[in-house]
Amino acid sequence: MTEQQLKQNHVIISKCLEADLMIPFGAQAVVLFAHGSGSSRYSLRNQFVANVLNDKGIATLLVDLLSPEEKKIDEETKHLRYNVELLAGRFAVVTSWLAQQPDTRVLRIGYFGSSTGAAAALMAAARLNVAKAIVTRGGRSDLAGENILNLVQTPTLFIVGGEDRPVIAMNKEALASLSNAEAKELAIIPNATHLFEEPGKMEEVAEIAADWFECHLLDTEKKFYNKYSKIPRESFLSSLWKTHTFQIKFRDRAAAGKILASMLGRYKNNRNDVLVIGIARGGIAVADVIAEKLHADFDIIVPKKLRSPYNSENAIGAIMQDNAVYLDTSILEMQKDITNEYINMERSEQRKEMERRLSLYRPCSREYKIKDRTVILIDDGIATGATMIIAARWVRRQLPNRVIIAAPVASKEALKRLKNEAEQIEIIRDPSDFKAVEQFYQYFATVSDDQVVQIAKRRFLS
């Protein structure tokens, strides 16, 4: 979905509530997301569902129901996340805000609640009677209380993982208490645990949630079919899932860029000050989306990793386009047989490829406009950190106001190395089982020279 088809805004609803609003062209409805305990509007799972709804033409509002100060308190005490009355009150404030804004006041409102956010959504629905449809995911609906659930008239779908037995029981009881709801369903996703981390399970959650909202929010004659209405029997496969943890993958670089852009929303609409720089080649595809979402200037750099003689996928360092070199001394100390002759040969080879790409991607006369600006340095993932380190140091030598390193995913080891290379680091995920960047993407085809050239032509000529 292009920028022309999707309007994105970072909004301040009140002095303590921030949100990200996405409105597809021609939207008839908006879904308000309430996040679970200890989460935020940057929840990768809810971002995933929101993207699916946006593709269906449904607007989404992902909001933090706690202020930054309250989050800090909650990180220590963990009590505010369970204050359902407080969260429901905030939910009501946001609902009222939606009903008054020019872009959303004509849209039908739906609620999507996760974990404790499910109880807040149900309480707000019972008290306001404004929402036209509710979906909960792994919801603690029981926290709303039987008296509140009896008042809910809104069509409600509960989605629970088939291996999340305690929450299944809670949601079955909540379903029985929804005596006045116009429609109600319990969908139990087979072989899924509480966070739906198993392969393909968040896709199933998003699909059935979208079906529910399409049936109850949009002008459509579509009928809802619940293919997950039965509790699956214990099977050999489900026992395997219990021992196999799998993390949600980004659909592709563009999808990852959208999520990362929402994390960088504070830098939106400040073109004179903000410059987004993509690292060739995969980082350029991510940076292109981010620059579009932030309405920021865009540029390209071409650092190249210096390959290990034993595995070309592993870096022993990196070289930058001014021929500066970074060498990973920890790797060289472990692999003492890597000679200076090999390093010099690899430097020469990578410098030739780097110069070829620069001449192809950037007009020779084009100068970098980095001095006194906020530079957001983007890659599609950070494995060892070598190319990002050399890139950040090169940017620093151009005298920017500040440097921000951002990527969809990074290894924990790389983040340790990068901590002193920028004023700020924004990473969506830093998994402990990191092996390669591509393992966190569903689609990770090589970005071709032609693709980069097309992006460069569009960006540099605009």
N, C-alpha and C positions, 0 to 999 in steps of 0.2 A: 504494500500500500504506500503510495507516494505522499510527499509532504502536502501536495495539493488536495489529496483525498483524506488526509488525517491531520486535524488541528490539535497541536499539543501545547498545553500551558502548565507551568508550575504556578500554583495559586496559594495564596495565604487566605485561609477562611476566617480565622480570627487570630488574635495575637499569639495563640499557642498551637494552632492547627495548620499544618502544611499538607499539600496534596498535589498529585499529578493528574491532570485532566486530559483525556484523549477523546476527541470527537471526530468520528468518521463523517465524511460528506454524506448528507441525507439521513443522519441518524434519527431514529424515532424514540430511542430509549437510552437510559444511562444506568449502569450498575455501579453501586457504591460498595467498595471492598473494605471489610473490617478485618484486620490482621489478628493473628493469634498471639498467644502469650510469648513475650520476648521478641516478637518480630516487628517489622516496619513496612512502610510502603515499598521498600526495595526487595521484599520477599520474592525470590526467584520463582516460586511456585505460583503465587498470585499474579506476578508479571506474565507468566506463561499463559494462564487462563485469560488474563486481560487482553493479551495479543490475539488470542483466538476469537474473543468476543468482538474486538475491533475489526477483524477480518470479516465478521458476520454483519458488520454495520452497526454494532452496538457501542455506544460511548462508555467509557470507564472512568471512575474517579478512585484512585488509590490514595488513601489518607492515613496519616499518622494520628491516632487518637490521643497520644500523649505528647506533650511538649518536649523539647530537647532536655530541659531541666528535669522533668518528670522521668524521662527515660534513664537519666543518670541515677536518679534515686531508685528506680525500679531495678536497675542492674544489680544494685546492692541488696535491696530488701525483697524484691520479687513479689511485692504485694499489690502494686497498682494494676498489674496485668490481670489480676483476679477481681478487681473492683468493677464488677459488671454494671452496677448502677452508674458509676462515673463514665464508663465506656458507652453505655446506652445513651446517657445525656449528651455526650459528644456526638454520637451518631445522629441524634435528633437535631443538633445544631447544624451538622453538615447537610442533612436532608432539607432543612429550612433554607440553607444557603443555595442549594441546587434549585429549589423552587422559585428563587428570586433572581437568579442570574439570567441575562438576556440569551446566552447560548444554551441554557439547559432548562429553563422554566417550562418549556412546552414538551419536554421529554418525559416519558413514563419512567418511573424510578424502580429499580430492582436492587436487592441486597445480596452480597456474597460474603459470608462470614466463615472464618477459619478458627478452629480451636475455641478460645474464650470469646473471640469476635462473633462466633455464631450466636451465643447467648445475648450479646449486646444487640445484634441485628434483630433477633426475635423480640426482644423487649421494646426496641424502638418501633418495630412494625405493629406490635400490639397497642402501643400508646398513641401512635400517630395515624395509623391506618392509611398511610400514603403509598407504601411500597406495593407494587403489583405482582412481584414474584421474589422468592427468597431461595437461595441455594447455600447450603453449608457444607464444608469439607472437613472431615475429621473433627466435627464440632462438639464442643461441650454444651450442647443444647440443654442439658439437665440443669445447668447453672441459672437458667432463666426462671426456673420454678414452675410448678404445675399450674398455679393460678394465672401466670402470664401466658403460658402456652395455650390455655383454654380461651384466651382472648384473641389469639392470632387468627385472622380470617384470610391472610395472604396465602396463595398457593406456594407450598414449601417442599423442597427436595433436600433430603439428607443424603450425603455421599460419605461412605465409610470404607476403609480398607478391609478386605476379607480376613486378614490376619490380626486385625485390631479388635480383638474380642471384647475387651471391656467397653470400648466406645460403641461397638455395635449394640451392646446391651443398653447403654445409656440412650442411644438414638431410637431404639425400638420403644423404650418407655416414653420418650419425648413424642414420637410419632403418634402413640396412643392418646397422648394428652392434647393433641391438636384436633379437638373435637369439632371446632367451628371453621377450620380451614376449608377454602373452596376446593382445594386439591392438595394431596400430600403423597409423597413417595419416599421410600428408602432404597437407595442404590448401593449395593455392596460390591465393590470392585474386587474380583477374585485375585488371590495371590499378592495383594497389596498390604503393606504395613501402614502405620499411622501417618507417615510423611510421604507416602506414595513415591518412594525413591526407586522402586524397581523399574526395569526397562518398559517403557510404553505406558506406564500407569497414569502419569500426569496427563498424557494425551487422552486417555479414556475419561479422566475426570473432566477435562476441558470440553470434550465432545458432548458428554451427557449434560453438563451444566449449560452449554450453549443451546442444546436442544430444548431444555426447560425454559430458558429465557426467550427463545424464539417463539415457543408456544404461548407464553403468558405475557410477554411484553410487546411483541410486534404484531402488526396487522397481518396475520397469516392464519390459514386454516389448517396448518400442520398440527398433527396429533402427536402427543408425547408417548413414546414407547420405552418402557423401562426393562431393558434386557438384563439388568443386574438386581432383580427383585428377590432373588433367592440367596440364602447364605450358602456358599459353596462348601461341599464336604471336604474334609481333610484329605489331601492327596500327597503322593510322592513328590510331585512338582512343588507344591506349596511348602513342603518341608525343606526343599532345596532353597527356596526364596528366603527362608528365615536365616540362612547362613550366608546369603549372597547379598551384599549391600551394593546398590547402584545409585549413582548420582544423576540428577536431571541434566540433560544435555541441552546446549543451545541449538536451535534449529539450524542456523547458519550464521555467518559473520554479520549480516544485516540485522538479524534478530538480536544478536548479542549487542550490537551497536545501539539499538533502540533502548535496551535496558540500561546500558552504560550511560547513555545520554540523559536518562531520567535522573541518574545519580549526580550528574554534572549540571543540573538544571539551574543552579544559582549563577552560572556563567552565560545564560541565554541573553540574546539581544544586546550584546556589548561588543559589536564587531571591531570597533577601533582598539579595544583593549585585548581581546581574546584571539589567539591563533591556535587552531587545531592542526597538529602535524602528524601525519601517518607514516609509519615505518614500512618501507617496501618489503614484500608486496602485500601480504595478508593484512597488515595493519592499515593499509590505505583503504581497503574495502570497509573496515570498521570506522575509520576516521571520517570517511565520506558521509556516512549516516549521521555521525555525531555532529559534524560541522553543519549539516543540513538542519538537524533538530535544534541546535543552539543558535542558528543564524550567525555563525562565526566564520572568520577567514580560514582558509585551508592551505596547507602546503605539504610537501613530500620530502623525506630524507631517505638515504639509501645506505645505512650501515650494513656491513656484511660480517657474518660470524666467521671466525677462523676454525676450520674443522679439525677434529681429532683424527690422527692417522689411523686409528683403530675403529672408529665409528663416525662416519661423516655427519650423522645426525647430532652428535655431541660437539659442543663448542669448547675450545681451549682459550677463546678470547674473541675479540672483534676488532674490525677496522672501520674508521669513519671516513667520510668523503674529503676531509682535509688531511688524510693519511695518518691521523692520530691512531694509536693502537692501545687496546686494553688487553692484558693477558691475565688469565685466571691462575694466580700463583699456586693456589691450593691444588689444582689439577696438575700443574706442571711439576709440583713437588712429589705428587704420587706417581706420575709417569715420567720419571727422570730420563728415560731414553728418547723423549721427544727433543730433537736437536734444534739448535738455532738455525741450521741449514734448512730443516723442514719448515720452521716457522717463517723464515724469510721467503721461501718458495710459495707457501700458502698465502702470505701477505701479497705477494706480487700477483698471484692468480686471482685473488678476490678483489684486488684493486682494479684489475682490468674489467671484471664483471660489473663492479660498482660504477666505473666510468661509463660503461656501455649503457647501463640503466639510467644514469643521470642524464646523458645526452638524449635518451629516448623520452624520459618522463617530464623533464623540465626544460623550457626554453633557456638557452645559454645566457640570455641577457637578463633573465629574471633574478632579482635579488631577494634574499630572505629578509622579511620585515619582523624581526624578533625583538630588537632592543626596546626595553621599557614596557613590554607586553606580558600578559599571562599566557604562557605556552602550555597547552595540553598535549602531551606526547602519547601517542596511541599505538598499540600493537594488538594483534588478535590473540596473543597469549604470551606468557613469559615463562620459559623453561629454566634456563641457567641464569638469565639476567644479563648476559654478556653484551648483546646488541643494545639493550635498553640502557645499560650503564654508559657505553661509549656515546650513544645518542644524547643522553641527558647531559653528559659532560660537554659535548660539542655545543648544545643549545646554551648551556650556562656561559660558555665563552663569548656568546653573542649578546650578553648583558640583558637578559630578560628581567622583568619585574619579579616573576616567580615561575617555577616549573612544577607542573602537575603530571605525574605518571599515571596512566590509566590503561587497563586491559580487562577483558572479560574474565580471564583466569590466569593464575600465577602459582608457581610452586612456592611452598613455604621457605625453601632455601633461597630462592631468588629474592623474595621479599626482604629477607634479612640483609642481603647484599645491597638492596636498593634503598634502604631506609634513610641513608644520608645523601642520596642523590637528588632529592626533590623536596619541596616544601610540603607536598601532599601526594599521597598515593591512593588511587581509587581502584579497587579490585572487587568484582562481583563474587568470585569464588577463589579460595586458596585451599584446595582439598589436600588431605594428608596422603591420598593414594595417587598423587600426580606422577604420571609416567611420560606423557607427551601431550602437547596442546590439543591434538586432533581427537583424543579420547573424550573430550568434553563438547564435541560438536556432532550433530547428526549428519550434517553435510559439510565437508571440509576439502572441497576440490582446490587444487592449486590455482591461485589468482594469476592469470596470464598477463604478459606484457600488454596485449591489446586491451584488456580490461582496465589496466592502470592508465594507459594512454587515453582511453575514453573518459575516465574520471578526470584526468589532468586537463584535457581539452575543455570539458564542461566547467570545471572549477576555475581555471586560470583565465578563461575568456568571458566569464560571467561578470 
